[in-house]
Structures are given as structure tokens and as C-alpha cells.
């Protein structure tokens, strides 16, 4: 073996080691992160526990084995990051979440579209300021139901996307019927808002609930825009969603396989769980997490 061969061999080994290291770190040779379902963070919204206090909800989320949470369903007692929330309330909210060793990554925005655009934008900005105090990464919207309000929504979201970016937050849309019903309506939202900081948090259960369409097929045209997943099951249009995963018609494995192919990297947030008592809901929230973990291991 001559000197040149030894050098080439050393160079080959060095480059091979670098590639292995990149792949181990989750870096694609084509650039960007490798989508690995086993590493997708699974968190939980507060929605399953709204019959009880938020303190009990936080206990349930923690006991069910979650590390991240989202402020989805506000109540009269818990405005979360709504514009009516006071500085004292927000500080107490942040402390309560931290006490339960949870990280809040999302809050829901409740924007009005029956008032002037400028007024709606100002109210939205106040909500985002509150969200920024809590330290969330995502601000979630739901679209609107009335066609007469579609253009108003697009204008407000365009401003919201800019403002969210200035706060280092990401603005996302959750399919919710009407102007955000399925892929056609969602693509229209993306086109009309026309801002790179406006993405999708897909909700396969809502696709069935509001439109009766196939969530896997509806994901295909929009998968490149999906940056989060709201997990719920549903058996039929307008059917019950407070059910256990696997008892409805959502093909979770099919949805996750398409998300993986599209480069999705989470998060996944559990939205629903069955149960009439606090203990039942917490146990079922844990079961839904375990269902997702098992499904993701098979993708």
C-alpha cells in the first residue's frame, strides 16, 4: 500500500465519520433536519379538563406524563392570554405552569372580525403581548365561518403574522370549518395572508368533523405548510371528539407517515380525551399519549 492510497483511505474514513455524525445529529445530506417521528414532542392542551379548575388541569397534564402544554380553551375564570387578562393574572398563570414542570408552547388567539380591521389588529396585538409574557412559541387562530368576514380575517392575519415575527412567535392556523375547513380553504388563507410566518397546525379530527373529508388526502396539498398537529379523533361529521384515539376514523398512522415524508418535526398536541371524572380524563389523556407513541414508533 503506497502513501497515496493511505491518504485516500484516511480521507474516506474521515468523511464517512462526518456523515455518520451528521445523520446521528439528525441532519439530512440534502440539508435541513431529518424528520424522526420518535422524537416529535407530544404535549397536551387543557381542553379535556375544562370542567375543573386550571390547577386540576395542570395536575392532570403532569400526571398523564406530558412535559409541554398549550393554552387552548379559555374559560370565564381563565382568560389565558386574552386581551382582558391583567398583568397580575398573567404572572400567576406563568408561575402555575412552571410549578407543574410544564412548558407552555402555544396560546389561542381570539380575534374579532365584526369590527374595524384596525381595532381587531390592536386587540390581537395585545393578546400577542400577553402571549409573549407567558413565553409561548406559537399563536394559534381558527379562521372564520362567515364568508362575509373572510377578507377581514385575511387582512388581520397578515398584520398578525408580521407582529408575531417581531415577537419571535409563529402564527398558525387550525382547521376549524368555514374559511379553514379543508385543504382548498386553507390554501386560500395561505395565499391571501401571504406571509412566511403564517403556517398550519393540522387537525385531522376537525377535517372529519367539519367536512367529512379524508384527512390524509386533505393533508397532501398543504403538508409543506404544517408545523404542528392538534391530535383528536372523530367518527363522523359533527360527531363526538371527546373520545379515545383509535375509536374514530382518523388514520393516525397514515397522517403521520405523510407528515414524516413532508419533513414535519412536531410538535403534536393532544386536544381531547374521554371521561366523566377527573381521574378518568387524566387516565385517558395518558392512554392517548401512549397511543400516539406506539403509532409513531411504527411510522
Backbone bond lengths (Angstrom), bond angles and torsions (degrees), N, CA, C in turn:
res aa  C-N    CA-C-N  psi(-1)  N-CA   C-N-CA  omega(-1)  CA-C   N-CA-C  phi
1 X - - - 1.475 - - 1.528 108.61 -
2 X 1.354 116.68 120.03 1.460 119.61 -177.89 1.525 111.22 -84.58
3 X 1.327 114.71 173.13 1.475 120.89 -175.37 1.525 111.16 -61.54
4 X 1.348 116.78 -38.65 1.460 119.77 -177.52 1.526 111.07 -65.65
5 X 1.326 116.96 -39.27 1.458 120.88 179.13 1.520 111.01 -64.00
6 X 1.375 115.94 -41.24 1.466 120.89 179.19 1.519 110.43 -61.71
7 X 1.335 116.73 -42.95 1.465 121.15 179.74 1.523 110.49 -62.70
8 X 1.342 115.98 -44.83 1.457 119.37 179.99 1.524 111.31 -62.83
9 X 1.346 115.22 -39.34 1.455 118.97 -179.81 1.534 110.91 -66.04
10 X 1.323 116.01 -41.63 1.467 119.85 178.57 1.529 110.52 -63.29
11 X 1.314 115.13 -40.74 1.462 119.94 179.76 1.528 110.62 -64.16
12 X 1.346 115.77 -40.16 1.463 120.64 178.69 1.521 110.98 -62.94
13 X 1.341 116.05 -46.02 1.469 120.82 -179.52 1.524 110.43 -62.06
14 X 1.352 115.82 -42.02 1.460 120.20 -179.44 1.522 110.65 -62.39
15 X 1.334 116.70 -45.25 1.456 120.08 -178.15 1.526 111.13 -68.12
16 X 1.345 116.05 -38.24 1.458 119.66 178.25 1.513 110.98 -62.79
17 X 1.330 116.24 -41.95 1.462 121.00 178.79 1.512 110.93 -62.33
18 X 1.342 116.82 -39.01 1.462 120.46 178.92 1.519 110.72 -64.13
19 X 1.347 116.93 -42.54 1.457 120.46 -179.96 1.523 110.88 -63.10
20 X 1.353 116.44 -44.79 1.456 120.63 177.86 1.524 110.60 -58.97
21 X 1.318 115.37 -41.58 1.462 119.53 178.68 1.505 112.20 -63.67
22 X 1.325 115.78 -41.63 1.474 118.85 178.21 1.522 111.16 -62.16
23 X 1.333 115.92 -45.75 1.451 119.66 -178.74 1.521 110.92 -65.34
24 X 1.319 116.50 -38.29 1.458 120.18 177.85 1.504 111.97 -64.70
25 X 1.315 116.07 -30.23 1.468 120.28 179.42 1.516 111.79 -85.22
26 X 1.365 116.67 -1.01 1.457 119.80 178.21 1.506 113.52 83.95
27 X 1.335 118.09 33.05 1.451 121.81 -179.88 1.516 109.58 -112.01
28 X 1.304 116.47 128.67 1.443 121.80 179.29 1.519 110.46 -79.85
29 X 1.334 116.25 145.16 1.461 120.04 176.51 1.520 110.89 -65.16
30 X 1.324 116.01 -24.51 1.462 119.63 179.27 1.520 111.51 -84.08
31 X 1.334 116.47 -4.89 1.457 120.67 -179.67 1.512 111.24 106.36
32 X 1.330 116.74 141.79 1.446 120.87 179.15 1.510 112.63 89.58
33 X 1.332 115.79 177.37 1.457 121.79 -176.62 1.526 111.25 -82.90
34 X 1.315 116.17 146.91 1.448 121.79 174.47 1.524 108.22 -80.52
35 X 1.333 116.92 130.47 1.455 120.83 178.71 1.521 109.90 -75.59
36 X 1.326 117.12 116.53 1.462 122.54 -177.53 1.520 109.18 -126.21
37 X 1.356 117.53 101.54 1.465 120.19 -177.63 1.521 114.11 -55.94
38 X 1.316 117.28 -29.43 1.465 119.88 -178.79 1.521 111.75 -67.19
39 X 1.330 117.15 -16.27 1.458 121.21 -178.86 1.529 112.79 -106.88
40 X 1.333 117.15 1.43 1.461 119.50 179.52 1.526 109.33 -69.03
41 X 1.304 116.41 125.70 1.462 121.37 -179.88 1.529 109.91 -67.01
42 X 1.334 116.44 132.34 1.458 122.11 176.46 1.525 108.25 -111.10
43 X 1.321 115.89 115.04 1.455 121.42 178.54 1.518 110.51 -115.64
44 X 1.321 116.77 -171.25 1.466 120.21 -176.70 1.526 110.90 -145.81
45 X 1.326 115.96 134.06 1.453 121.58 172.84 1.536 110.02 -76.92
46 X 1.311 115.76 170.03 1.465 120.29 178.87 1.521 113.25 -84.89
47 X 1.322 118.83 -7.56 1.459 122.56 -170.48 1.537 114.74 -52.54
48 X 1.342 120.71 -42.25 1.466 118.74 -177.37 1.531 114.52 -60.77
49 X 1.327 118.34 -19.19 1.465 122.22 -173.25 1.536 113.88 -109.90
50 X 1.333 118.40 19.13 1.462 119.42 -173.87 1.532 113.54 -70.11
51 X 1.329 118.41 -10.43 1.468 120.61 175.03 1.530 111.31 -77.10
52 X 1.314 115.67 -11.35 1.454 120.46 -176.50 1.534 109.71 -120.65
53 X 1.314 116.89 -179.01 1.465 119.78 -179.71 1.520 110.07 -72.33
54 X 1.327 115.67 161.58 1.459 119.16 179.06 1.530 110.99 -67.24
55 X 1.322 116.92 -30.85 1.464 120.27 175.72 1.533 109.89 -61.28
56 X 1.332 116.39 -42.19 1.469 120.17 177.10 1.523 110.89 -67.72
57 X 1.334 116.93 -34.49 1.462 120.37 176.74 1.529 110.70 -63.62
58 X 1.326 116.21 -45.29 1.464 120.13 178.78 1.519 111.18 -62.98
59 X 1.335 116.74 -39.85 1.462 119.94 175.88 1.527 110.52 -60.29
60 X 1.339 115.88 -44.42 1.458 120.46 -179.24 1.513 112.70 -63.90
61 X 1.325 116.39 -44.48 1.471 120.59 179.63 1.525 110.15 -61.27
62 X 1.321 116.19 -44.19 1.461 120.26 179.64 1.529 110.95 -65.98
63 X 1.317 117.32 -45.53 1.463 120.90 -179.11 1.525 112.31 -66.10
64 X 1.326 117.06 -27.70 1.464 120.88 178.88 1.527 112.38 -78.64
65 X 1.339 116.34 -0.89 1.455 119.92 172.41 1.510 116.53 93.80
66 X 1.320 117.38 18.76 1.466 120.56 179.61 1.525 111.04 -94.65
67 X 1.334 114.54 154.00 1.469 120.78 176.90 1.521 112.27 -115.40
68 X 1.339 116.62 -18.20 1.464 120.65 178.94 1.519 109.17 -123.52
69 X 1.324 115.42 152.75 1.456 120.37 -179.73 1.521 110.10 -141.84
70 X 1.329 114.80 168.61 1.457 120.88 178.39 1.511 110.13 -136.90
71 X 1.324 116.11 144.92 1.468 122.60 -178.25 1.520 108.04 -92.93
72 X 1.324 116.02 82.83 1.462 120.12 -172.66 1.518 113.09 -93.43
73 X 1.335 116.90 -55.06 1.460 120.97 -170.09 1.523 110.85 -107.06
74 X 1.322 115.74 101.35 1.466 120.74 177.73 1.523 109.76 -75.78
75 X 1.315 116.37 158.15 1.465 122.56 177.41 1.521 108.73 -132.67
76 X 1.315 116.16 177.70 1.469 119.71 177.93 1.518 110.90 -60.75
77 X 1.334 116.26 -35.74 1.466 120.77 -178.57 1.523 112.49 -85.41
78 X 1.329 116.32 -21.83 1.461 120.85 -175.81 1.530 110.66 -127.87
79 X 1.315 117.36 90.56 1.470 119.72 179.61 1.522 113.59 -74.67
80 X 1.338 116.27 -11.20 1.461 121.31 -175.44 1.532 109.24 55.56
81 X 1.336 118.19 -121.00 1.468 119.31 -175.72 1.526 112.99 -101.50
82 X 1.317 117.28 20.30 1.469 121.00 177.53 1.523 110.19 -59.68
83 X 1.319 116.17 160.71 1.465 120.46 -176.02 1.521 111.84 -63.65
84 X 1.342 119.16 -22.15 1.465 121.50 179.49 1.528 113.17 -81.33
85 X 1.316 118.30 -7.49 1.467 121.09 -179.67 1.526 110.02 -65.66
86 X 1.322 116.76 138.32 1.471 121.92 -179.64 1.525 110.04 -93.60
87 X 1.332 117.91 159.01 1.465 120.66 177.20 1.530 112.39 -56.28
88 X 1.331 117.13 -39.48 1.469 120.57 179.51 1.529 110.93 -64.53
89 X 1.344 115.76 -42.66 1.465 119.93 179.04 1.526 110.67 -62.12
90 X 1.333 116.79 -45.21 1.463 121.08 -178.03 1.526 111.74 -62.76
91 X 1.319 116.74 -38.70 1.460 120.32 177.99 1.524 110.38 -65.43
92 X 1.325 116.48 -42.58 1.462 120.35 178.36 1.531 111.54 -66.22
93 X 1.325 115.68 -36.79 1.469 120.82 177.94 1.525 110.60 -62.86
94 X 1.302 115.99 -47.98 1.463 120.35 179.68 1.531 111.03 -61.06
95 X 1.332 116.77 -41.32 1.465 121.40 -179.78 1.526 111.31 -66.36
96 X 1.340 116.77 -38.79 1.463 120.71 -179.03 1.532 111.03 -65.19
97 X 1.316 116.46 -42.06 1.463 120.18 179.19 1.524 110.52 -65.32
98 X 1.310 115.63 -43.83 1.464 120.79 179.93 1.524 111.52 -62.73
99 X 1.332 116.97 -37.57 1.466 121.73 -179.23 1.522 111.67 -60.49
100 X 1.326 115.99 -28.06 1.463 120.89 -179.32 1.531 112.24 -95.52
101 X 1.322 116.02 15.59 1.477 121.98 176.85 1.521 112.19 56.64
102 X 1.328 115.62 37.38 1.462 121.21 178.80 1.522 110.14 -113.93
103 X 1.334 115.44 150.82 1.462 121.03 175.57 1.521 108.44 -111.34
104 X 1.340 118.38 121.20 1.461 120.27 176.06 1.524 110.11 -80.86
105 X 1.319 117.25 124.40 1.466 118.97 -177.62 1.530 112.79 -113.92
106 X 1.337 117.53 -9.91 1.456 119.65 -175.73 1.524 110.87 -146.74
107 X 1.334 115.82 145.49 1.464 121.49 167.97 1.518 108.47 -133.35
108 X 1.323 115.61 151.96 1.460 120.63 178.77 1.521 110.08 -93.87
109 X 1.332 116.31 133.72 1.462 122.51 174.76 1.524 109.16 -92.96
110 X 1.311 116.52 136.63 1.465 121.06 176.32 1.524 107.79 -113.96
111 X 1.314 115.67 92.39 1.460 119.70 -175.80 1.528 110.60 -96.83
112 X 1.344 115.64 145.12 1.458 121.65 179.79 1.516 110.37 -98.79
113 X 1.336 115.26 141.65 1.460 119.87 -178.66 1.526 111.77 -129.68
114 X 1.343 114.82 22.84 1.461 121.64 173.92 1.522 110.58 -114.07
115 X 1.335 115.94 17.49 1.459 122.71 178.17 1.522 108.03 -130.31
116 X 1.305 117.25 175.68 1.466 120.43 -179.85 1.527 110.42 -59.44
117 X 1.325 116.14 145.90 1.457 121.06 -179.78 1.527 111.17 -54.96
118 X 1.322 116.62 -45.12 1.467 120.89 -178.36 1.527 111.48 -60.33
119 X 1.340 116.89 -39.70 1.465 120.25 179.46 1.518 111.01 -69.21
120 X 1.311 116.38 -38.84 1.463 120.69 178.27 1.525 110.62 -64.83
121 X 1.324 116.45 -40.35 1.468 121.02 178.89 1.521 110.71 -63.74
122 X 1.316 117.54 -42.71 1.464 120.27 -179.88 1.523 111.62 -64.42
123 X 1.312 116.88 -40.44 1.465 120.27 178.09 1.531 109.99 -65.27
124 X 1.319 116.47 -40.74 1.452 121.83 178.33 1.525 111.21 -62.62
125 X 1.339 116.76 -41.20 1.461 120.53 179.44 1.528 111.03 -63.02
126 X 1.329 116.38 -37.88 1.460 119.84 178.31 1.524 110.41 -63.85
127 X 1.328 116.41 -40.55 1.457 120.29 177.05 1.532 111.15 -62.87
128 X 1.309 116.67 -40.24 1.463 120.00 179.49 1.520 111.58 -68.95
129 X 1.314 117.03 -34.25 1.468 119.78 174.97 1.534 109.86 -61.37
130 X 1.329 115.93 -42.01 1.460 120.29 177.56 1.525 110.64 -64.63
131 X 1.330 116.05 -42.10 1.464 120.21 179.24 1.519 111.00 -61.53
132 X 1.321 115.08 -37.31 1.460 119.91 179.83 1.534 111.19 -64.94
133 X 1.336 116.72 -35.50 1.460 121.19 177.60 1.528 111.44 -65.26
134 X 1.329 116.21 -34.16 1.464 120.90 179.39 1.525 110.84 -76.31
135 X 1.335 116.14 -27.15 1.460 119.92 176.74 1.510 115.46 92.05
136 X 1.342 117.44 27.65 1.463 119.68 179.72 1.527 110.85 -80.70
137 X 1.334 115.28 160.27 1.463 121.41 179.31 1.523 112.46 -96.43
138 X 1.339 116.34 -28.60 1.465 121.02 -173.54 1.526 111.21 -123.71
139 X 1.340 115.66 140.13 1.462 122.79 171.64 1.526 106.59 -115.03
140 X 1.329 116.47 122.78 1.464 121.18 -170.42 1.523 111.31 -108.25
141 X 1.331 115.50 137.71 1.462 121.76 175.97 1.527 109.04 -122.33
142 X 1.355 114.96 168.66 1.467 119.81 -172.10 1.528 113.95 -121.00
143 X 1.304 117.95 0.72 1.451 118.25 -173.42 1.516 110.75 76.78
144 X 1.324 117.07 -169.45 1.468 122.50 178.36 1.523 109.39 -135.65
145 X 1.332 115.49 157.19 1.471 120.74 -176.74 1.524 113.24 -90.64
146 X 1.335 116.62 -35.44 1.460 120.49 -172.12 1.537 111.36 -87.12
147 X 1.334 117.46 123.05 1.469 120.06 179.16 1.523 113.79 -54.20
148 X 1.321 116.99 -31.00 1.461 120.71 -178.97 1.527 111.50 -66.44
149 X 1.340 116.93 -17.16 1.461 120.67 -178.56 1.532 113.26 -103.64
150 X 1.325 117.32 0.15 1.462 120.47 -176.58 1.526 112.54 -57.97
151 X 1.329 116.53 -51.04 1.465 119.99 -177.11 1.530 111.12 -63.14
152 X 1.308 116.12 -37.52 1.459 121.10 176.49 1.529 109.80 -60.01
153 X 1.325 116.11 -45.42 1.468 121.33 179.56 1.531 110.85 -60.73
154 X 1.333 116.75 -45.79 1.467 119.88 -179.08 1.532 111.02 -59.13
155 X 1.336 116.10 -42.61 1.467 119.78 -179.11 1.532 111.55 -65.02
156 X 1.317 115.66 -43.78 1.466 119.49 179.86 1.526 110.77 -65.12
157 X 1.326 116.81 -41.16 1.466 120.22 -179.27 1.536 112.12 -67.96
158 X 1.301 116.51 -31.97 1.463 119.56 176.80 1.527 110.35 -62.58
159 X 1.324 115.72 -43.29 1.466 119.81 176.45 1.527 111.15 -70.14
160 X 1.336 115.50 -36.88 1.471 120.08 179.77 1.525 111.04 -63.55
161 X 1.320 116.81 -40.12 1.467 120.68 -179.51 1.527 110.56 -62.41
162 X 1.318 116.12 -41.39 1.470 120.44 178.67 1.531 110.35 -65.10
163 X 1.326 115.89 -45.89 1.463 119.88 -177.09 1.528 110.71 -66.86
164 X 1.321 117.00 -40.10 1.466 120.53 177.64 1.521 110.40 -59.60
165 X 1.322 116.66 -42.78 1.465 120.53 179.27 1.522 111.01 -61.02
166 X 1.326 116.84 -37.48 1.474 120.18 179.75 1.527 111.40 -67.92
167 X 1.356 116.49 -19.33 1.466 121.95 178.84 1.528 111.63 -102.93
168 X 1.335 115.75 9.74 1.469 121.25 -177.79 1.524 112.34 59.88
169 X 1.327 115.90 34.28 1.457 121.92 174.68 1.523 109.42 -115.58
170 X 1.330 115.04 160.48 1.454 121.50 179.59 1.524 109.18 -111.39
171 X 1.325 116.48 130.53 1.456 121.86 178.49 1.525 108.88 -91.91
172 X 1.333 116.79 129.31 1.462 120.54 -176.63 1.522 110.88 -133.92
173 X 1.322 115.51 154.32 1.465 123.60 -179.09 1.523 109.71 -113.67
174 X 1.324 115.70 132.18 1.467 122.51 176.82 1.529 108.55 -104.07
175 X 1.328 120.05 124.60 1.471 121.16 176.83 1.524 110.66 -53.78
176 X 1.347 116.00 129.07 1.459 118.45 -172.52 1.521 111.23 -152.34
177 X 1.329 116.85 35.35 1.454 120.46 179.81 1.524 112.56 76.33
178 X 1.317 116.72 179.52 1.459 121.59 177.39 1.509 112.77 54.40
179 X 1.329 116.12 -122.90 1.459 121.05 -177.42 1.510 114.72 -74.02
180 X 1.343 117.42 -2.13 1.473 120.56 176.14 1.525 110.10 -131.90
181 X 1.337 116.74 31.52 1.455 121.64 -172.45 1.509 116.11 -62.28
182 X 1.330 117.17 -54.01 1.469 121.71 -178.09 1.532 108.25 -148.92
183 X 1.313 116.49 -164.69 1.469 119.82 -168.87 1.529 113.57 -58.91
184 X 1.324 118.25 -39.67 1.468 120.40 -178.97 1.524 111.08 -60.68
185 X 1.331 116.15 -47.75 1.457 120.71 -179.08 1.527 111.64 -69.84
186 X 1.337 116.42 -37.38 1.459 120.60 179.57 1.525 110.93 -65.75
187 X 1.322 117.19 -42.17 1.468 120.22 177.93 1.522 110.99 -64.11
188 X 1.320 116.64 -34.19 1.465 119.87 176.56 1.528 109.95 -65.20
189 X 1.320 116.89 -41.76 1.470 120.83 176.99 1.523 110.78 -59.14
190 X 1.316 116.34 -47.29 1.466 121.08 -178.94 1.522 110.77 -60.75
191 X 1.329 115.75 -43.33 1.466 120.42 -179.50 1.530 111.32 -66.50
192 X 1.317 117.28 -43.17 1.458 121.22 -176.63 1.527 112.26 -72.59
193 X 1.328 117.33 -40.78 1.466 120.52 178.27 1.520 109.97 -67.50
194 X 1.331 115.46 -41.28 1.462 122.00 170.48 1.528 113.14 54.00
195 X 1.335 115.62 53.61 1.460 120.02 176.98 1.524 108.85 -144.17
196 X 1.344 118.53 135.66 1.475 120.65 -177.22 1.520 114.26 -65.80
197 X 1.326 117.63 -14.12 1.466 120.66 179.81 1.530 111.86 -95.94
198 X 1.321 116.72 23.04 1.462 122.19 176.46 1.524 107.76 -121.24
199 X 1.348 116.44 108.13 1.460 122.12 -175.48 1.524 110.73 -125.37
200 X 1.332 116.54 -171.16 1.458 122.11 -174.83 1.524 111.34 -118.99
201 X 1.329 115.48 135.51 1.465 121.34 164.29 1.520 105.31 -106.46
202 X 1.325 115.66 103.79 1.467 120.43 -172.04 1.521 111.13 -70.03
203 X 1.339 115.76 145.33 1.461 122.35 177.75 1.525 107.45 -134.95
204 X 1.339 115.98 94.77 1.461 120.96 -176.71 1.527 111.48 -63.55
205 X 1.338 117.03 -37.20 1.459 120.48 178.62 1.511 112.20 -62.84
206 X 1.332 116.69 -38.17 1.465 120.22 179.15 1.525 112.24 -70.30
207 X 1.325 117.25 -28.76 1.469 119.18 176.01 1.518 109.44 -60.60
208 X 1.334 116.37 -43.30 1.463 120.30 177.26 1.524 110.36 -69.64
209 X 1.328 116.96 -47.19 1.457 121.71 -174.75 1.528 112.18 -59.22
210 X 1.329 117.04 -45.57 1.462 120.52 -174.26 1.520 114.40 -91.53
211 X 1.342 117.61 -28.36 1.472 119.15 -173.08 1.522 114.85 -124.73
212 X 1.331 118.42 -19.83 1.457 121.00 -176.63 1.509 113.60 73.23
213 X 1.330 117.33 9.18 1.465 120.70 -178.29 1.529 111.10 -86.73
214 X 1.322 115.87 168.86 1.464 122.75 -179.09 1.530 109.63 -79.28
215 X 1.333 118.04 117.16 1.475 120.22 -177.75 1.529 114.04 -61.14
216 X 1.321 117.97 -31.36 1.471 119.74 179.71 1.524 109.78 -70.56
217 X 1.326 116.75 -44.27 1.469 120.54 178.93 1.528 111.29 -65.82
218 X 1.323 116.71 -39.77 1.459 120.14 -178.99 1.528 112.31 -71.41
219 X 1.310 116.59 -21.46 1.468 120.51 177.51 1.529 111.29 -72.65
220 X 1.319 116.58 -32.91 1.472 121.93 -172.28 1.537 113.79 -51.02
221 X 1.335 120.16 -49.77 1.474 119.34 -176.01 1.529 114.47 -73.86
222 X 1.343 117.73 -13.98 1.462 119.72 -172.80 1.525 113.58 -120.76
223 X 1.335 117.34 3.01 1.463 120.74 -170.72 1.525 112.56 -57.49
224 X 1.323 117.57 -33.17 1.464 120.32 -178.45 1.527 112.36 -66.70
225 X 1.326 117.24 -16.87 1.460 121.32 -178.40 1.529 113.15 -98.17
226 X 1.333 117.83 -2.64 1.466 121.62 -173.34 1.525 111.02 -85.22
227 X 1.331 116.06 124.29 1.469 120.89 179.77 1.525 112.34 -122.49
228 X 1.333 117.43 1.50 1.456 121.43 177.85 1.511 109.24 -161.21
229 X 1.340 116.80 164.17 1.460 121.47 -177.06 1.520 109.67 -137.54
230 X 1.334 116.28 124.84 1.463 122.42 175.36 1.524 107.68 -96.09
231 X 1.323 116.70 113.93 1.460 121.21 -171.08 1.523 112.20 -93.18
232 X 1.322 115.30 118.31 1.462 122.78 170.54 1.519 107.82 -153.47
233 X 1.330 116.79 159.05 1.457 121.50 175.84 1.518 108.51 -112.06
234 X 1.327 116.15 161.52 1.461 121.87 179.98 1.522 107.71 -159.61
235 X 1.328 117.22 138.80 1.458 120.87 -176.21 1.521 113.87 -94.65
236 X 1.347 117.00 -23.88 1.457 120.14 -175.30 1.524 109.95 -164.55
237 X 1.340 117.83 162.17 1.464 119.86 177.40 1.523 111.20 -54.86
238 X 1.351 114.92 131.28 1.468 123.05 -178.39 1.530 112.38 63.70
239 X 1.329 116.43 19.13 1.454 120.61 179.37 1.522 111.90 -82.84
240 X 1.319 116.14 172.33 1.457 122.40 -179.58 1.532 109.78 -65.65
241 X 1.332 116.65 135.42 1.464 120.45 176.74 1.523 112.30 -111.71
242 X 1.325 116.59 -9.00 1.459 119.20 177.44 1.525 108.51 -85.26
243 X 1.320 114.29 63.10 1.457 122.37 -175.70 1.524 109.30 -130.12
244 X 1.324 114.79 170.54 1.454 119.89 179.79 1.518 110.98 -82.74
245 X 1.323 115.46 143.29 1.458 120.83 179.77 1.534 109.60 -61.33
246 X 1.321 114.95 138.27 1.461 120.02 -178.41 1.510 113.38 95.86
247 X 1.350 118.06 -8.22 1.461 120.77 179.27 1.528 111.68 -99.66
248 X 1.326 116.83 -7.49 1.460 121.32 177.28 1.520 110.75 -106.64
249 X 1.329 116.56 -152.82 1.469 121.11 -175.38 1.517 114.53 -108.86
250 X 1.330 118.28 5.75 1.465 119.37 178.12 1.521 109.54 -71.77
251 X 1.312 115.86 125.11 1.463 121.73 175.42 1.530 107.54 -86.65
252 X 1.328 116.21 83.03 1.459 120.29 -175.68 1.525 111.70 -59.21
253 X 1.316 117.10 -42.28 1.462 120.10 -178.70 1.523 110.80 -63.57
254 X 1.327 116.35 -41.66 1.463 120.24 178.87 1.519 111.98 -65.77
255 X 1.332 116.44 -41.14 1.465 120.79 178.39 1.527 110.65 -64.21
256 X 1.335 116.99 -45.96 1.460 120.30 -177.76 1.523 111.79 -67.64
257 X 1.334 116.61 -35.03 1.465 119.90 178.19 1.532 109.99 -63.23
258 X 1.341 116.29 -40.55 1.469 119.02 179.80 1.520 110.64 -71.13
259 X 1.334 117.21 -36.79 1.457 119.96 176.90 1.533 110.74 -63.99
260 X 1.317 116.23 -42.05 1.459 120.11 178.40 1.522 110.61 -60.30
261 X 1.320 116.17 -46.03 1.471 120.99 179.41 1.521 110.85 -60.71
262 X 1.326 115.99 -31.82 1.462 120.63 -178.60 1.513 113.91 -84.21
263 X 1.349 117.00 -0.38 1.457 120.36 177.51 1.514 115.30 88.85
264 X 1.324 116.66 11.81 1.472 121.24 179.42 1.528 110.50 -61.44
265 X 1.343 116.19 143.39 1.462 120.47 179.03 1.524 113.57 -133.39
266 X 1.326 116.68 25.90 1.458 119.92 176.63 1.516 111.93 85.08
267 X 1.331 116.01 177.14 1.463 129.10 9.49 1.522 113.81 -86.18
268 X 1.347 114.10 166.68 1.461 122.78 171.17 1.526 106.86 -114.25
269 X 1.327 116.74 129.49 1.465 120.48 -178.11 1.527 110.08 -121.24
270 X 1.321 116.28 118.64 1.459 121.52 176.80 1.528 108.90 -69.82
271 X 1.331 115.80 126.79 1.460 119.86 -177.20 1.521 112.88 -104.27
272 X 1.328 117.69 -31.43 1.457 120.62 -171.18 1.527 112.47 -132.36
273 X 1.334 114.61 155.87 1.456 122.44 173.71 1.517 107.68 -159.64
274 X 1.310 116.51 145.99 1.462 121.12 179.40 1.524 110.63 -79.20
275 X 1.327 115.79 167.09 1.459 119.82 175.12 1.513 112.62 134.33
276 X 1.337 115.56 143.69 1.462 121.02 179.26 1.523 112.60 -104.75
277 X 1.319 116.38 -21.29 1.465 119.97 178.98 1.519 109.06 -111.96
278 X 1.306 115.78 163.24 1.458 120.93 179.51 1.524 110.84 -58.86
279 X 1.308 116.18 -42.25 1.468 120.10 -179.89 1.517 111.77 -65.63
280 X 1.327 116.80 -42.16 1.468 120.48 179.43 1.525 111.13 -62.23
281 X 1.324 116.36 -45.47 1.467 120.25 -179.16 1.526 110.89 -61.54
282 X 1.319 116.72 -45.01 1.464 120.26 179.97 1.520 111.24 -63.48
283 X 1.326 116.88 -43.97 1.469 120.15 178.55 1.530 111.25 -63.95
284 X 1.330 117.20 -38.81 1.452 120.55 -179.69 1.531 112.20 -73.99
285 X 1.327 116.57 -30.59 1.466 119.72 173.92 1.526 109.53 -64.88
286 X 1.335 116.57 -38.87 1.466 120.94 175.85 1.535 110.50 -64.48
287 X 1.335 116.06 -42.15 1.468 120.60 179.81 1.529 111.34 -63.81
288 X 1.328 117.20 -37.92 1.463 119.60 178.35 1.526 111.47 -68.04
289 X 1.325 116.53 -35.75 1.469 119.17 174.13 1.523 110.33 -62.58
290 X 1.310 116.83 -45.62 1.464 120.71 -179.24 1.526 111.45 -65.15
291 X 1.337 116.70 -34.92 1.466 120.97 175.56 1.529 110.23 -60.67
292 X 1.320 116.23 -45.71 1.459 120.37 -179.83 1.525 111.12 -64.88
293 X 1.320 116.84 -42.90 1.466 120.27 179.47 1.523 110.80 -60.51
294 X 1.321 117.25 -42.88 1.454 121.39 179.24 1.534 110.97 -65.20
295 X 1.323 115.89 -42.70 1.467 120.40 -180.00 1.526 110.79 -65.07
296 X 1.324 116.92 -44.14 1.457 120.53 -179.18 1.529 111.37 -64.23
297 X 1.326 117.20 -32.42 1.464 120.67 178.72 1.523 111.83 -66.59
298 X 1.338 116.52 -19.66 1.469 121.48 -178.54 1.520 112.71 -96.45
299 X 1.335 116.69 -6.47 1.481 119.53 -177.53 1.525 110.95 -84.55
